[in-house]
């Protein structure tokens, strides 16, 4: 099996749109150093307005204009920053390069000290673009995209949530417990993993449905193909909440339904060609450690 998905490359590598980790006012010097590296490689750098404001820089671009003006986007921070940008920029279909300011990330694998060497490879098309499946969730007519996961959870600490689950309008399960996670393969190493869900190779196309503290021991994680349309109805008398990528929260009132489908397009992540997902798992999850 070929672990690389395709040989897609960027049409142009002339303008990079930068988005920084929110509220990270201490990274101005790092950003300016990285900006100089990009400019030395012949790549113009544009900075998103919110990021510019937090650094005291006046020439920032509104996010939508940044996406339209840039050939690709660059996040400076961690996996959370990249996930946010992938969701916000979904309709613009810009590839995203993640520069990690912390430890090795699942998504942001390029460290600051590796940038100059990587830019040489980038300019010579020696890199890869991974395409990651995303979820489209519909709640009361509102469509939301998710990169990692959609969590349906009880609204209060006490009590449990009751959900009727259907695939293509056919009832397949009734969930009773603290909640439920529907994750993408990329999100399988996030909240899903902490609830004993399976790790799924990130370039796979599949839904992972994992109960949270299920009332019945017969409830187990389930992997479903993406051509299914999945619906969950809140059949409890209490309000539940839907949490998108651990950030955005929506109410799910009694009798409300949330629909889960595959999103119309995928997130595009720029990586080093030699990056190996299984080595990342080894380091992050300490597989094989004694």
Phi, psi and omega in degrees: 000138177272118182283344177272138188278316181197182181247030180298143176227165179289144177293319179222150176230061184246329183226126178248131177261118185263136172231128185259160175304130183300141174065014179268077184287349184269009184252016182300313181297321179297314180300315182295323176296316181292321177302317180296321178299316179296316181294324177295334178271005178083023181245120177288142182246126172248143183244134179296145190300314180299320177295319179296317180300319183289341178261358182075026178258138191266345188257050179274158180249139171301148189304314182298317179293322177301315180296319182289327183276337189267151173277331175203164182251152178230127175255140179241106184163241180223195182298323181298320178296317180296317180300315179300316181291320178300322179286313182295325183264015186307312186288344181270345176052049176263136175292146184239131175253126182257121174259124187265127178264358181242227176275176179306128180258162174292329186247322183261096189256356183263119180271155182307322182287351180260357190295312183302315179294322182290325180296326175298316179292322180300315182292337179257015178062028178261071179202182176220157175244114176273136178253117186252129177301144174235162182256141168254117177252135178241120180234117180049043176086349180267129180263131180229140175260146180232137179270314183261300187199159172242120183248128174254121189225157174296153185272340181234161183295316180274158178087173181231170179251144178241125182230133168266126183248131179232146171244122183049044177070012177251123181298126178239345179194160171235118183260135180221111182173207181284339180158198187208143176244129168246113185241158169279166174303323176299319180282358182295339179264010178260231183303324178307317182294321181291343177258022176067027172281165183283151170274125182241135181306130193293341178269006173283154173250107182193154170263136174248117182252114186233121177291149174253114179046059181296145180292330181253137179289348179280347179283126183225158176302151185223135176251126184236148178290155187282351178276004174274147171253117186252135177234144176233124178252132176282100182263011177273169176271357182251152177289142174245175176232151175246127183244122182261117178053033177069014188231297184274136185240134179231147178281143172234094184285165176307134181077355175290153181236138171246132180253134180244125176220166175286140179291158186291338177214175188247158171285145181243119183245130178273127181227160168299140182299327184276357181300131181242119183301323183288330173293323177298314178302317180302315183285318184285320186256358178058039176295138179081002180286148179255000000 
